[in-house]
Every structure is written in structure tokens, then in C-alpha cells.
Amino acid sequence: MTESGAQVQKLLAALSKHSDLVAEAFEGSVHGGDRQRNAAVGTLFGLGVLKPYDEDSYRLNPRLREFLADHFSSYHAFQALRRVFGTMQQAQEQWRELRQLKATGATRDALRLYAALDDSIVEIAYSIEHNLSMLHSLLSTQYGNVDDLNSKLRQNRYYARQVVQFLRDVEGIDAFAERVAEEAIASGMPDVRQLVTRRLGARCLNWTSQIKDAQSVISKRLFEAKLMETRLKRLSRFSLWLTRHRTADGWDLAVDESANPSLFRPERIELRLQPDVTDTDPVVWDSLLIAVSRLPEKPKPATLPPEEAPQVLIEDDEAIAELDDPIQRALRALTNSILSSSEPISLLDWKHVRQELTELDNEAWLVFCSMQLKAGGMKLEFLSNAELEPFPINESFHDVLVYRPFMEAA
């Protein structure tokens, strides 16, 4: 185990040993006590887990608190989304310096800077995922970190502004990933292009979609809050009017049997028959049939005449003689050479001696011939570089050796 790994193991062992103090510090301040407690506080303070807060008072390291809050989805009210603009600028400078080191041939420094660029890109992706997780948690709980309705509405407006800035940052990251991918190809560093494309470029569309979904939910709640605010204002004005006009229209009149009927103004109530179609009572059923018989007949759609099929003129022409393709001719010659030879034949070397194949690309020739010969029962051996890529996608090869079929060889 390396020295840094041993230090990490020591730190985690201390956290596990004093987990009660760490849990207490996550809830609030930690104070000293007896000798054993003071020793535990001193150990955590020496490791940087606890930070001084007041006299004989300590708080949990903000970075450790943030990690635990992310794990438990526990967020404070009006907690800002993480900005990735600064990390993106850091990655831009690292990429610019990496190109300079590659041009000057400083291999060791280039490897160190490549690792730093990888960490920056991972930090960007983690920050975006953290922001999306926090948004989904806050929206699903309807800002459960506060109880007051007005505070919830103010948080909704706050995160509406935050999401606009967050979406702008993701669009900038998408442009950064495209630019680095193009420059990496021009600089001869395909591993950097693969890194930014897989970590950032391929995920920007999904991130943008999730941000816009959250933005839609926030906008909808703002609209509903505006409508509710309008109704509350109207209800408040009506309540105020009723408070000031208690005797208007018999507001204080007790409606019971002892009240004089002459004090009430009768109002006609419009009624309309609503038959229940599921009622099996004979009276209701007969009335329903009578009502159905009065309905107008359903109009029948006019029948359209069948469309006549278009006339087709078919002419029989003479058979066109198929032209002999030089590639197919070369493939047949190659097959005959393989069957007549006991040694393997290199497809690339065999192509170089054929004049009719000079304009054909090597990659197209290798792919075409390997598929045709394999379908014909030939034995193929793909020659590739010994160096392995860090993130292989396709198996690469630079030449193919072809052997006779086993039956022919026997």
C-alpha cells in the first residue's frame, strides 16, 4: 500500500472509532468534557475533521458536512447550486499547458497534467450531478426544509434564477468539450478527446433535458402561486367587506325554525333531470328508452367510390451484362493464391503488388476482404498493436494474415 493510501486508511479508522462525535458534530457544535472526550476531540481536530468554532467549541469540516448532506439528501434553505465555471476555466488552462508540454516532449510532466485534467473533468461532472440531485430532492419534497408557504414561494423564485445560470454553465461545458475534442485530434492526443467526449460531451444532452424538466416544474409552481395569490387577495377583500358590512343582506340573521318566513327572499333553483343509465328500475328504464327514441338518427357516412389503381406500363428489356468489378476479380485471384499456398498471405502486402487496387483505401480493403474470406471458410489472424488503450471501444488491427481452410490444408 502506498503512503497516501495508508493515510486514508488511518483517517477512516479514526472516523470509525469516533463516529459518535462525528454524528454529534453533524447536528451542531461539539464541546469538550471528560478526559476521554477531550482526547477524541483532539484526535479529530488534529486530522482536520473538526474545525474550531468558538471557545471550547468545534464544528464539522464543511467539506465532510457537505458529503454527508449529499448522502442523506439534507439541504439547507436557499442553498446555492454549485458553479462549474471556475472548474471549467481550470480545465481549460490545464489543457492549454498539456498541449505545450506535448509539443516540447516533456513526457513526465504531461502525464501529471493529464491526471490533473482528468480530475477537473470528473469534478465538473460530479458538480452537475450534485446540482441535479439537489434540485430533484427539493422539488419532490416541495422545499421541505421550511414550513412557511411564503418562504417556499421565495425559494421557488430563487431556484428559478439559479436554474437559468446552471443551464448556461452546462451549455458552456458542451462547447468546451467540443473545442477540446477538436484540438485533441489536431494535437495527436486521441485519449484526451475520448476522455472529454465520454465524461462530458456524451452526457450534456441528458443533463440539459433534466435541467429543463426542473425548470418547467419551477415555472409551473410559480404560475400556480401567482394564481393562488390572486385568489387569496380576492378572498381577503371579500372577508374585509363582510367584516365591515355585517348587517348587509341578512348576514346576522339566524336561519332556523324560529325565524319569520317573511324575512327570507325565495330564490328559484334551476333543476335538470339527470337520469342514471345504470339504474335498472322499470320506470327509469322506460323513460330512458323514450328519451333515446327521440334522438335523431346517427348520420351515415357517404360511401366513396373505390379508387382506381394507376396503370403501370411494364417493358421487358434485354438483360444487361454485368461489368466485371476489378475488386471482385482481385478477390478471386487472392482466393486462388491462398488455396494454392501453404504459407499465410498478408492482405496488405498482397494489395500493394496489385496495380488495380492502388486507389482503394487500405482500411476498406482489409475490412472487405476479411469479411468475404471469413464467409468463404478461410482462417484469419488479425495483427494489432501490443499497446492497449485505456478505454478500448473497438478492437483495432493493422493487417490480416489469411490461411488455407483446414480441409484444404489436410
C-alpha positions, -999 to 999 in steps of 0.1 A, spaced: 0 0 0 13 35 -8 19 62 17 -12 82 7 -34 50 9 -21 43 44 -30 79 54 -65 75 40 -69 42 59 -58 59 91 -82 87 86 -112 64 80 -102 43 111 -103 75 132 -137 84 119 -150 49 126 -135 50 161 -151 84 170 -183 80 149 -204 93 179 -186 126 179 -188 129 141 -226 123 142 -229 149 170 -209 174 151 -231 169 120 -261 180 141 -243 210 157 -214 222 178 -192 198 198 -179 208 232 -152 192 254 -159 171 285 -141 145 304 -105 133 297 -116 106 271 -139 130 253 -112 157 251 -87 132 237 -112 122 210 -119 158 201 -81 165 199 -76 135 176 -104 146 152 -91 182 154 -56 170 145 -69 152 115 -89 182 103 -123 165 108 -133 192 134 -127 229 130 -127 255 158 -160 274 160 -160 292 194 -143 289 227 -141 252 235 -165 246 206 -159 228 173 -179 222 141 -176 195 115 -154 202 85 -176 219 59 -164 195 31 -172 165 52 -206 180 62 -213 186 25 -205 150 17 -228 137 45 -256 161 34 -254 149 -2 -256 113 11 -287 119 32 -302 145 8 -303 170 36 -300 206 22 -304 240 38 -329 265 27 -317 287 -2 -286 265 -7 -270 277 -39 -262 253 -67 -226 246 -74 -209 268 -101 -188 248 -125 -175 279 -144 -143 281 -123 -135 244 -126 -141 247 -164 -116 276 -166 -91 255 -146 -96 226 -171 -90 250 -200 -57 262 -186 -46 226 -179 -55 216 -214 -36 245 -228 -5 236 -208 -8 200 -217 -6 208 -254 25 229 -247 42 200 -228 33 176 -255 48 198 -282 81 202 -262 83 165 -254 81 167 -216 65 133 -211 65 130 -173 50 165 -168 24 157 -195 13 126 -177 10 145 -144 -11 172 -161 -32 147 -179 -41 132 -145 -50 167 -132 -72 174 -163 -89 141 -156 -97 151 -120 -110 185 -132 -134 169 -157 -146 144 -131 -152 174 -107 -173 191 -134 -194 160 -140 -198 155 -102 -209 191 -96 -235 188 -123 -249 155 -109 -249 171 -74 -269 201 -86 -294 178 -104 -298 156 -73 -304 186 -51 -330 201 -75 -349 168 -77 -348 164 -39 -361 200 -33 -388 197 -59 -400 163 -48 -403 174 -12 -417 208 -22 -389 226 -2 -395 206 29 -367 224 47 -392 252 55 -428 252 67 -439 287 58 -458 289 25 -443 323 16 -408 310 23 -415 281 -1 -426 305 -28 -395 327 -23 -373 296 -26 -391 287 -58 -383 321 -73 -347 318 -61 -341 284 -77 -357 296 -109 -329 322 -112 -303 295 -102 -315 271 -129 -311 297 -156 -275 302 -146 -270 264 -143 -283 258 -178 -259 285 -191 -230 267 -174 -239 233 -190 -241 249 -224 -207 264 -219 -194 229 -209 -208 214 -240 -189 240 -261 -158 234 -241 -160 196 -247 -164 201 -284 -135 225 -287 -111 203 -267 -121 172 -288 -113 190 -320 -80 204 -306 -70 170 -292 -74 154 -327 -52 182 -342 -26 177 -315 -24 139 -319 -39 131 -284 -69 109 -291 -70 98 -254 -79 134 -243 -106 135 -270 -120 102 -257 -119 115 -221 -139 147 -227 -163 131 -251 -172 102 -227 -172 123 -195 -188 155 -207 -199 156 -243 -220 125 -244 -238 135 -212 -246 171 -219 -278 164 -238 -292 143 -208 -281 170 -183 -298 197 -204 -330 177 -206 -331 172 -168 -324 209 -162 -353 219 -185 -376 195 -168 -368 210 -134 -372 245 -149 -406 235 -162 -417 223 -128 -405 255 -111 -422 277 -137 -455 258 -133 -454 263 -95 -446 300 -99 -477 303 -121 -498 283 -97 -485 305 -68 -495 336 -88 -530 323 -93 -533 314 -57 -520 348 -46 -547 364 -68 -574 342 -52 -561 350 -17 -562 387 -23 -598 384 -37 -608 363 -7 -592 388 17 -610 417 2 -643 398 4 -636 389 41 -629 426 48 -661 437 32 -681 411 52 -664 423 84 -674 459 77 -710 452 65 -723 426 90 -760 435 85 -760 436 47 -783 411 30 -792 395 63 -757 385 73 -766 383 111 -800 366 105 -803 333 123 -816 307 99 -837 283 120 -873 274 125 -880 303 148 -871 329 121 -900 347 104 -905 334 69 -913 369 56 -876 379 62 -864 354 36 -864 361 -1 -872 329 -20 -850 321 -50 -858 298 -78 -833 269 -83 -829 256 -118 -831 218 -119 -824 195 -148 -831 158 -150 -800 137 -148 -810 100 -154 -788 73 -142 -781 49 -171 -771 22 -146 -804 22 -128 -825 -9 -136 -858 4 -122 -885 -2 -148 -898 34 -146 -864 49 -151 -855 23 -179 -888 30 -198 -882 68 -196 -846 64 -208 -858 44 -238 -883 70 -247 -856 97 -245 -833 77 -267 -861 72 -293 -864 109 -296 -828 114 -305 -820 120 -342 -806 91 -362 -769 89 -365 -758 102 -399 -743 75 -421 -711 84 -439 -713 85 -476 -697 56 -493 -668 67 -515 -662 50 -548 -632 28 -549 -601 44 -562 -588 31 -595 -554 17 -594 -529 36 -615 -520 20 -648 -484 6 -650 -466 0 -682 -440 -28 -679 -415 -32 -706 -392 -62 -709 -357 -51 -718 -328 -72 -727 -306 -84 -698 -278 -60 -691 -244 -77 -690 -228 -73 -656 -195 -55 -656 -165 -73 -641 -155 -54 -610 -117 -52 -606 -121 -56 -568 -141 -88 -572 -116 -100 -598 -87 -93 -574 -106 -111 -546 -109 -142 -568 -72 -141 -576 -64 -138 -539 -86 -168 -531 -68 -189 -557 -34 -178 -543 -45 -187 -507 -57 -222 -518 -25 -229 -537 -2 -217 -510 7 -234 -477 20 -202 -461 -2 -174 -448 -7 -144 -470 -8 -108 -458 -38 -89 -472 -19 -56 -471 12 -69 -488 -8 -86 -515 -27 -54 -522 5 -34 -526 16 -56 -556 -18 -52 -574 -20 -22 -597 -58 -22 -600 -60 -17 -561 -37 13 -557 -67 37 -554 -85 16 -529 -81 26 -492 -62 1 -470 -88 0 -443 -116 -6 -468 -96 -34 -484 -89 -51 -451 -125 -49 -438 -140 -61 -472 -116 -90 -477 -117 -102 -441 -155 -104 -442 -156 -121 -477 -128 -146 -469 -142 -155 -434 -175 -162 -451 -157 -185 -475 -142 -205 -447 -107 -191 -446 -88 -188 -413 -79 -152 -404 -54 -138 -380 -57 -101 -371 -25 -83 -363 -28 -55 -338 -5 -33 -317 6 -47 -283 -1 -14 -265 -36 -14 -250 -58 17 -249 -71 29 -215 -107 29 -227 -110 5 -257 -142 8 -278 -133 -13 -309 -106 -38 -315 -80 -22 -338 -57 -41 -363 -33 -30 -390 -31 -62 -411 -47 -96 -416 -30 -130 -423 -50 -155 -442 -45 -193 -441 -59 -221 -462 -90 -238 -447 -83 -268 -426 -98 -292 -451 -76 -278 -479 -45 -279 -457 -51 -315 -449 
